[in-house]
């Protein structure tokens, strides 16, 4: 899958992670991944509804 990032929010339109989070994901510890995963649903609100 290829990420498409919303310029205004800086979040991927598919997974709601930032480019930095995506880049570090494979090296990130499980605790950090879980923290991010818990935040993802609320991040959708930061993206213009027209783009979702």
Secondary structure, DSSP 8 states (H G I E B T S, - for coil): ----B-TTT-BBTTT--BHHHHHHGGGS-HHHHHHHHHHHHHHGGGS-TTT-
